[in-house]
Amino acid sequence: MQGKGFIKFIAIVLAIVCAYALSFTLVASKVEKDAKNYAKGDLAKEKAYLDSMSTEKVYPVVGFTYQEVKAKEINLGLDLKGGMNVTMEISLAELVKSLAGNPTDANFNKAIQNAQIKLNAGGKDYIKIFVDEFEKLSPGVKLADYFSNQDNASQLKPNASNNEVESFLEKEATSAIDRSFTVLRSRIDGFGVVSPNMQKQEGSNRILIEMPGVQDKERIAKLLQGSAELQFWQVYQVQEVAPLLENINKILAATLKTDAPAAKDTTAAPAAGGKLAGLEKAAAKDSSAKGGKLAGLGKKDSSAVRAELIKSNPLYAVLNLPIYQGENGQQQLMPGAVVGMSLQKDTAKVNAYLKLPEVAASIPSTMKFMWSVKPREGSKVFELYAIKMVSADGKPDLGGEAISDSRADFDQKGKPEVTMYMTSEGAAKWKKITAEAAADPNNKKSIAIVLDNQVYSAPTVQNEIAGGVSSITGNFTQADTKDLSNILKAGKLPAPARIAGSYIVGPTLGAQAIHDGLISFVIAFIVILIFMALYYHRAGWVANFALLINLFFIIGILVSLGAVLTLPGIAGIVLTIGLSVDANILIFERVREELAHGKNTASAIQEGFKHAMPSIIDSNVTLFILGAILYVFGSGPVQGFATTLCIGILSSLFAAVAISRVVFESLLNRKIDVSFDNSLTRNAFKNLAFNFVGRRKIYYIISTIIIVAGIGMYFKNGGLNLGVDFKGGRTYLVHFDKAVNTEDLKTKLNPVFGNETPEVKTAGEDSQVKITTTFHIEDQDIKTDKVVEDALNKGLAGSKYEIVSSQKVTPIIASDIVNGAFYAVLISCLFMFIYIVVRFKKWQYGLGAVIALFHDVLMVLSFYTILDGVMPFSLEIGQDFIAAILTVMGYTMTETVVVFDRIREKLKESGKEDLHGEARNNLINFALNSTLSRTILTSLTVFFVLLVIFIFGGDSIRGFIFALLIGRIIGTYSSLCISTPIVIDLGSSAEKK
C-alpha cells in the first residue's frame, strides 16, 4: 500500500491534537472535583474555591490557569447544561427614522411601516425594501433631502442619488449591528455568564446569544433590551481620593464585626494608561503605570496576624490601592485615575461597603464610584474609578449624542488608536472640558468614557481639543480600538435591540438530557461493536478498532474547533458512528465477492478497497453536501447536528478507509489470518434474484396510496402540526408531580390567555405537557414575557409543577425559519441533481434521484400526518424535523449512488455507454441484488442505532429520531424500489422521443 507512512504520520498528529484538546476538560474536571471535596456540599464555598483558582496555573508543564483551561474544555450546549438562548433583533426601522431626524412626512413613515411588514413576511434586506417602498410612494422625491445633514456631510452630499443614500443606510445599518454586538457582549460579560456564545447572524439584523446556566429571564430581558447610555465624565485623581478611602476604611473598622476569611494576596497587573489629544498635535509617548501589592497583607503573615489585619482594614482586604515602589524604596500611590483594584469576586463586597449609610454620608455628593468594564489582561482584577459630577443636576459633562463618528485607526508610529469626531454642538463643549482637564501641565487629568455605568477607558487629556476631532491612544490592541470605536458610536443614534426569540432550558432538564444522551450513546456504540464482530469475525474487530479511533477523532476535533456539543449533536455523533460502518461494510462485501471468485486474502483486500472506493466517495460526498446545507440554513440544534455530521463524515472516511487498510496490511505482514465471515454469515445474501424492476409499478401504487392517505389526513387535521418555530408563539414544557388531563388544562388556561385557546399536548409522559400559545406574541414590550408567564402560572394554580423549558419565536423569526427550510430542501435537490449528472453523465440518473428525494419527503410528511395523535409523543414539524428530512434525503442518495456505481462499473466492463430494453432491466436488477447485502446491513445497523437513541435518548429528541427512523425505512425502500427503477421509465420515454 502506497502512502502507508504518511497515513501513520497523519494519524499520530491527529491523535496528539485531539488528546491535547481533550486534556483541558480532564484538567478542569480535576480542579472542580477538588473544589467539591473541599466544599463538602457548600455551594458558596465551592464557588469561592474555584474563584481563588481562576488565575492559578493548574495545567502541568504548559502552565495554563484554571480560567484558561475552563475556556478550552468541551463546550456543552444549553440542552445539556441548562441556560438561556436569546435572538436579539436590531430595529433598523428605528435607526432609519432616527437618521432622517424622525420626519412627520406621511409617505416616509408609510414606507417605514410597509418595509417592516414585508420584512416580517420573510423579506431579507430591510434597507432595500424601505428604499423601494419610498420610491413607490414618492416617485421623483430624493431621499437625500431627509438624510443629508451637517454631521454626515463627508459621507452623504445633499445632491446624492437614492442609490447613494441606500449605500449610506446599508453602511450605517451594518455599523449599528456591530455596535449593538459590542454593547451586548460587554453587558453579558458584566453579568458574569460563564462561557457565553455570541454570534452575528450574517445577512440579517440579528444577534444570537447563548448563556449557559442563566435562568432569570426578566433580568436578562432588562439587561439586553435597555438602551445604551454613553457618557463622558471628569474623574478624580487617586491622590484626591486616597484620604477618603483611608477614612472609609476606619469607619468600616469601627462599625463592622468582621469574621471574613483571610484574603488572598493579589498582585495588580500593569495598568494600561491612555491619552487624549487633538489630531493636530503630536501624540506623546504612551504611559504605563506599574502594579503594586496590598500593603500589610503579605502571604507570609500568620493566619492570626492576617485575621487581625483584615479586622482593622476591612476595605483594604477587598480593595487594593494602586501602589508601586518608588526610587527611594518607599511605597507610593500611582498617579492616574485608577483609585483602587479588586478581584471580580470582591467587587460586590466593595459596592456593599460604599452603600452603607455611615460610609455613604462621608462620600462627597460630587463623587460616585464606577468599575472598569473588563478586568486587566490575564487576570480577574477590575479597576475602580471616582467620577466627578460637576453639574448641579448630576448629569454627565457630555452625552453620546455629541459623537458624530468614530473609527479604529493607527497613529504615525503604526500603533492602534481611536479617532473620535464630535458634532458641532458637542465640539464646543468638548473644547471646554478638555481645556479644564489639561490646564495644569504637571497634573493632566483624565476623562472617563462610560457606557451603562461602566468605564471603558479613562484617557489622560494632553491638551485642549478644538475642532471636535480627537485621538485616543494607549496600550491598545486592534480589537481594543475596534471595541472602543463601536462603544463611542453606540450612543450616537438609537437602534433599539429587542428579543425576537428565546429558548430556556432548566438545569434539571439539562442534567436529564446528559444522562439520556450518554446512555443512548454507550448502548448504540456497543450494539455496533457486537454486530460487526459477530457478522464479519476478525475483520469486524478491525472495523471496531477503526470505529474507536474515529470516535476519538470526532470528539477531539469538535473540542479543538470550539464547537458546541448539543443533544442533537450527540445524536449526530451516534448516527455518524452508524454511518461510518457503511464504508467498512462496502469494503468487506466487495472483499467477500473477490474471495468467492477464488482470490487469496491479500489480493481480495486490495481489490475490495479498490472497487469500493468510488461508492464510498460518492455516498460520503452527497451526505457531506447535505450536512453543509443544514449548517448554512439551520440554527441552534440543527447547526449542532450538521457540525458533528460533517466532521464525522471526514473522520470516518479517514478511519474506516485509511486506518483499517493499514491495520489489514500489518496483519497480513505478520502472517495473521484475516477472516471476513463465519459459518453463519458466509452464505448470507447469496444468489439473490429479486425482480425489482419488474415489480416497480406495484411500488409506485403503494407509494401513491400512502401519499394520498397523507393528503387526506392533512385536510382532515386542518394542515400540518407546525411547531412554534414555524408559526411563532411561546412554548412551555411543564412537568407535574402526577398525571394531568390536557383538556382540563386547556380549559383552565383559556381565560387567562385572553380567551385564546392554547395548544396543550402530552410530552413523553402523562405528567409532562407542552403548552403553546400566541398570546401577546407580537407585543414587543420588555415586560411581556413576564405577563405571559404570570398568566400561565395563574392558569396552573392549584397544581404542583415545574416549568423545565420555554421557547419564544416571533412571527418574523418563524417566517425566516420556514423560508430557510424551503430553500434548504430545494437547494439540496439541486445540488444532488448536479452531482449525480456530473458523476454518472446521465440526466436520467440525476432526475431519478431527485424524484426519489421528493418521494421521500412526501412519504415522511404523509406518515407524520397519518400518525399525528396516534403516537404517544408530539409529531411537530419544526427545525429538527427539517434536519431529519434532509438526513433522510442523504440516506436515499447514499443508497442510490452505490447502486448507480455498480451499474457504471458493469457498463464499463462491457465496454458500452448504456444498455436498452430487457438488457437494461437485467443490468439494474443485477446492480440492486449485488448491493442488497450492503444496503440491508447498513440500513439495519443505522436502524438499530436510531432505535436505541429513540428508546433511551429522552423526550426532547424523540420526535426528531422518529422522523429519522421512518426515514431510514423509506430511504431504503426508495433506493431499491423507486429511484433506480424509475431510471427505466425515464430512459424509455427518452428513447421514444
Buried (B, 14 or more C-beta within 10 A) or exposed (E): EEEEEEBEEBBEEBBEBBEBBBBBBEBBEEBBEBBBEEBEEEEEBBEBBBBBBBBEBBBEEEEBBBBBBBBBBBBBBBBBBBBBBBBBBBBBBBBBBBBBEEBEBEBBBBBBEBBBEBBBEBBEBBBBBBBBBBBEBBEEBBBBBBBBBEBBEEBBEEEBEBEBBBBBBBEBBEBBBBBBBBBBBBBBBBBEBEBBBBEBBEEBBBBBBBBBBBBEBEEBBEBBBBEBBBBBBBBBBBEEBBEBBBBBBBBBBEEBEEEEEBBBBBEBBEBBBBBBBBBEEEBEEBBEBEBBBBEBBEEEBEEEBBBEBBBBBBBBBBBBBBBBEEEEEEEEBBBBBBBBBBBBBBBEBBEEBBEBEEBEEEBEEBBBBBBBBBBBEEBBBBBBBBBBBEEEEEEBBBBBBBBBBBBBBEBEEEBBBBBBBBBEEBBEBBBEBBBBBBEEEEEBBBBBBBBBEBBBBBBBBBBBBBEBBBBBBBBBEEEBBBBBBBBBBBBBBBBBBBBBBBBBBBBEBBEBBBEBBBBBBEBBBEBBBEBBBEBBBBBBBBBBBBBBBBBBBBBBBBBBEEBBBBBBBBBBBBBBBBBBBBBBBBBBBBBBBBBEEEBEBEBBBBBBBEBBBBBBBBBBBBBBBBBBBBBBBBBBBBBBBBBBBBBBBBBBBBBBBBBBBBBBBEBBEEEEEBEBBEEEBBEEBEEEEEEBBEEBEEBBEEBEEBBEBBBEBBEEEEEBBBBBBBBBBBBBBBBBEEEBEBEEBBEBBBEBBEEEEBBBBBBBEBBBBBBBBBBBBEEBEBEBBEEBBEBBEEBBEEBEBEBBBBBBBBBBBBBBBBBBBEEBBEBBBEBBBEBBBEBBEBEBBBBBBBBBBEBBBBBBBBBBBBBBEEEEBBBBBBBBBBBBBBBBBBBBBBBBBBBBBBBBBBBEEEEEEEBEEEEBBEBBBBBBBBBBBBBBBBBBBBBBBBBBBBEBBBBBBBBBBBBBBBBBBBBBBBBBBBBBBBBBBBBBEEEEE
